[in-house]
Structure formats: structure tokens, C-alpha cells
């Protein structure tokens, strides 16, 4: 291969320009038809990166390599991510890829090396995976312009692939060279790996929960339709993170790439008044994100629907879908604990999916199916009659009302005292994990605030705050003032400081419109947007919350709260109170990375260059050694980028450690990953921006920081 590599290194610019714009769309369509949405593809011998770029543009994830150093550099620039320099003999991944694309690359191997190369690639392919390869049509081997070529026929390809285990199907066909002025014929092959038989009947119980099946389907769908007789708050909270992620457009690694949100439609009912009003309020939060929520008004008739439909438009609008139809409503018992039967229907293959889809459309447009609104929920609460006993599993499922912890009770008493002293503003400092947002919700309830404003700098925090306030005030109308959403007629308004902090938006409210205001992450309050907001509003009480009151820029944030530090409880006090877990901290020298060479921009390392430095084999091996010497059973690892997370998961998988990269838009959903981690099927989750704040993960026993952090605690 050395002479072949030398040829491409010397002629890389010419080869790049002659191949990068060749139309391969017909072959792409045939290959991608077997790859799941957002699946991971290995472009083996990527050349110019033409095909990798096409796959990335279609929303797939790609890993690419080539043996030519010069081509790797050109391809890296073309696709916007690093291309590895390696050969087929260095492929050692196991069960990593949904698809492998080896277009006109294996043909440079001598015939005697073909069996070993194919075996390595086949081992890297997941069950149900698809493998494409192509050769020039012909017999024998030859050298041309210093390059080695092995030609092939259908018979020769079938002989090569015959020893591969779990070979489900293989098809071969010929095509003409697409390059101008070229007349060669090519032999193409598409081979599929057998997968485990799909579980058609999900029976619940300890080892076959319905929840992970739903979470996985949500992460792959473009359209989600749910029709259930009743929804309990306990069950809906299990699905909320994945539904919220599906409804939120996600930026990819390339800044010009955005994954569109899914279409989510939900129909539930008022049958027997089983559905929780609080669950309906939570559905209103999803409605704010674009979901369509309707209620079937049963008027005494029965409504026992339990159907979950997931559709995906593949390739050229080819419909694929999965339906689960059975006994599970949306309750914790039905999704996790109980014995429930739900049957899976897949399309193509079973037209029952199309029938269910058609029936859902009829139900969604039925005259008695009405839009869910706050007014409808108010009326439902007034007329609702609690059931004396359960008529269906999970129908009487109740969450105990939340109560403040011992530390929160101390803080609430301090807040009462400070208001008695005449203060209208105050700062509370609570270590992360002690429940700052819960404290604010409890306090707003104890002062009987009519209108509450909760301000934060991230929409994820606003969503979590909305859910928290609904737990304390289940009858409250909760809305948002962020992005394009402009709610006003609500009891609790969750607003982003970036939006509400603008003068034009502030003036849309009277200075005394809110009688209770919460400023989360108050250590940011010295910024101009916060100062405008603080100067404009005149609530009965303003509460600042932070876990880190000391700013590195020396801004005096306490003065913004009338120099009134109401209460403080730091990390070790929380541990002593047994509200936070004790931990061992290991600070390990990062021997493989020279941080001095990474540019410092806008108060942090340049993200792209930092990712390049961290996603290396040397650092991955260093992290693996440290993890093996100290880890326990279930690890959450924080990464700097999607590419970094995918790379780390791949390196751990190579050593046989069950791992997954989880981020907004990843192939494995957040809920499915956490379920597998809790059950021991995964050992490590490599995460990007999903578990940064406001989450409780009791199954985790090890946290691994694979990126720089500015946390004063760490």
C-alpha cells in the first residue's frame, strides 16, 4: 500500500478536485435506506470526503479515515471535522457502526489481504448494519500509475463475503463511472448483517419495561402521535426530558446545521376524571414548545385508547413507522413497574401501522376532541371527582406532596424574618443540589404571591423551573417569555433575561405587575441586562439565588440585593445534613494535553481547538487507565463536544466497555441511556450539555470530568 499512499499524497489536490463533486446520490439513497435516522456511518477510505459530507448533510453522524495524509487534510477541511489517518489493518472497533461505506477504497488492497480487512470491518458493524463496497469490474490484480488495484466480479465478491458470520443478505449490481470522460464499469455490493429478532410483545415487569422502548422510539421519530385514556403526572415526568428534547431544534457540530423539531400530537381524555390536572399543566409546557395537545371529552362514554405511534420520513420521503398498541396508559406503574402487554407494529412489513395512523387522524379531528387550554384545565379541576378506587392500573397513582428539606425550612424561616424586618430584596446562597428553585417555589407559596416572575439565562433552567413550580402550585398557569414565546396572562412567568431584559419588553409590563420575582444564578446579576430588570420592577419581594456568590470579576452582587444575605448553606453543610452525598475527589494530571497552546477566547478555551486536543488516542487511553483504576459501576462523563463524546465512547467500546455518547439529537436517547445505565447494560455515558445542571441521577456513582471546568467546588 505504500506506493499507493505515495501516489495519493503527491496527487491529492488533483484527485480531490476530480472526485469531490461527482454525483453519487443514487448510490447514497440505496445505502442510506438501511441506516436509522442519525445513525453512525464509517466512511472507510474516504478520499476527498465527498460522501462523508453528503451523509452529514442528511443528518447522519460520520467517522472517516483514509491512508493518505494529504487527502485526510483536504477531506477534514471539506467535511468540517477531523479525518483519521489509518489503514484497514488498524480498524479494531467492535459493533460500533450502523453503516460502513467503502466506496472504491478496498480495491487498493492486494487480494490476499481482503479477507482480513473485510472481517475487521464486519466486526465493527452493528447487528442490522449495512455495508457498501465497490470495485472496478474485472478479474485479477494490476499496478497503474504506482497504485495497486484489485478488480472484482460478483462471484469474487460473494466468495470474499461468504465466511462473514450473521450475513443476512447481499446484493450486487453494476454501474457506469460518473466522472466526465470515464468509461469504466463498477461492481457494487450492499450486504446486511443479521440482527436480533425484534421484540414484538413487551410484557413489562422488572426486565422488560415499556419506558425504554418509548424513549428509543421518540429519539428516532419525525412525527409522534400519542393517544391514551389517561395521563398521570408520575408517568409523564418519565417521558418529559425526551419529549422536550424532541421538540427543541438542536444545533449540530457544524454551526450551519440544525435538526428540525418533531411534530408531537397528544390526545388524552377526561374519562372517569382519572387524568391529573397537574399532568395537563405539564402538557401545556410542551404545547409552548410546539406540541399539539387535545382532550377527548367522553361525556359518559368509554375511552380506553392506549396507542403510541412514531413515524420517520426516510430518504426521499419514504415512510417508516413503529406503533405500540396495548394496555399501558401514561403512568409510572404502566411504564416501569407493572405487568403490561404492548404489541409492536413495524412498517414497512405490517400495514396495521397505517390503519392506526389513519384512526388517530380521525380521533384527532373528532368533534369531541378539543384543544387543551388553561381555561379547559380550570373547568376540569372545578368539576373533577376523585375516584374512590382504581379502575385501571396506575389510575390512582399519586405523588406525595413535596415538602421542604430541613435546610430549606431554615431558609424559609429566614426569609419570613427578613421580610418582617422590612427588606424587599434578599440573596440566598445554597450549594448545588440543595434545591434553590424548590426553595423559591415554596417561598412564593408561603407569601401567597399572585404573579411570580422567574428569570434565568438558559431555557433549560426555565423549563425545569416551570415543572418545579407546578409541583408546588399544581393549579397555577405557567408560561414563558423567551425566544419567540410571549406569554402574559399566567400566574408564573418563566423568562429568559436575554429577552425580558430588553427595554422594549420590560415596558410591556407595569413595574408592579409581579409581586414576587426570582433571579436565578444571581452571580450574573452585575450584567447590564440584569441591572435593567432589577431597576425596573418593584415587586413585594425579590429573591436572588446562587450557589457561587463570589465572582472572579469582583462585582459586588450583594449590593443589588440591598446588602441582605438572608441565608447560606455551602457544600459540606449539605453533606453533613445528608442531603448531598459525600464523595472522593481525584485531581489527575492531564499528561497528554498541553493547554498552553490552546487560544483563550471570550473567557474560555477556543471550543474547536480544545475539542481537537481532547479527542486524541493518547488522552483516551489515559482516561481509560484512570477510569479502570478508580471507577465503580455507573459513570457519567462530561465531554467538551459531540465529536469528543463520540470519540470517547468509541474508544471505550473498543475495549469491551459498554458505553454511549448522549447529547441532544444522539442516536441513543437520554431516557434510554439512563435506563440502561441503571440496569447495568451500560457502564459509561459520555455526555455533552445534557446533565449540566438541575438533574438528579441517583444511579450514578462516578463522575468523570473530561473537559476543563471552572467550578470552584471541583
WOLIN-V49069 format. One line per field, one symbol per residue. ss: DSSP state (H for helix, E for strand, C for the rest). phi: phi as a letter, one per 30 degrees, with the letter a starting at -180 (. if undefined). Layout:
ss->???
phi->???
This chain:
ss->CHHHHHHHHHCHHHHHHHHCCCCCHHHHHHHHCCCCCCCEEEEECCCCCHHHHHHHHCCCEEEEEECCHHHHHHHHHHHCCCCEECCHHHCCCCCCEEEEEECCCHHHCCHHHHHHHHHHHHHHEEEEEEEEEEEEECCCEEEECCEEEECECHHHHHHHHCCCCCEEEEEEEEEECCCCCCCCEEEEEEEEECCCCCCCEECCCCCCCCHHHHHHHHHHCCEEEEEECCECHHHHHHHHHHHHHHHCCEECCCCCCEECCCEEEEEEECHHHCCCHHHHHHHHHHHHCCCEEEEECCCCCCCCCEEEEEEEEECCCEEEEEEEEECCCECHHHHHHCCCCEEEEEECCCCHHHHHHHHHHHHHCCCCEEECCHHHHHHHHHHCCCCCCCCCCCCCCCCCCCCCCHHHHHHHHHHHHHHHCCCCEEEEEECCCCCHHHHHHHHHHHCCCCCEEEEECCHHHHHHHHHHHHHHCCCCCEEEEECCEECCCCCEEEEEHHHHCCHHHHCCCCCCCCCEEEECCHHHCCCHHHHHHHHHCCCCEEEEEECCCCCCCCCCCHHHHCCCEEEEECHHHHHHCCCCCCCCCCCCCCCCCCHHHCCEECCEECHHHHHHHHCCHHHHHHHHHHHHHHCCCCEEEECCCHHHHHHHHHHHHHCCCCEEEECCCCCCCHHHHHHHHHHCCCCEEEECCCCCCCCCCCCCCEEEECCCCCCCCC
phi->.ddddeedddcedddeddcdcddcdddeddddeccdeidcccccidhdiededddddcjdcbcbbadcdddedddeddciadcdcacddcdbdbhccdabcbdhbdddddedcdedddddddddddeidbbcbbbddlcibabbhicdbcdbbedddddddedddhddabbbacbdeddeicbdcbccbbcccdcdddddccciidcbddeddddddedcccbbbbbbdbbceeddddceeddddddcecdddddccbddddccbbbbbcehhdededdddddddddddjdccbbdddhjddbcdbbbcbbbcchdhddbabbcbacddcbddddbcddbcbccbcbdkbdeddddddddedddcdecccddbddddeddddcdcdddadcaeidcdbcdddbddedddddddddddddddjdcbacccbdejciddeedddddddchddbccccbcbdddddddeddddddbdcddcbbbahccbdbdbdbccbdddddddeddeddcdecdccbbccdhddddddedddddddddbddabccbacbdccdcidcddddchhcddabbceddddddicbddbcccccdddcbcdddcdcbhiadeeddddddddbdddddddddddddbdccbcccccdadddddddddddddcicdbacbadjddcdedddddddddidccbcccbhcbdaibcbdddbbcbccbdbcdddd
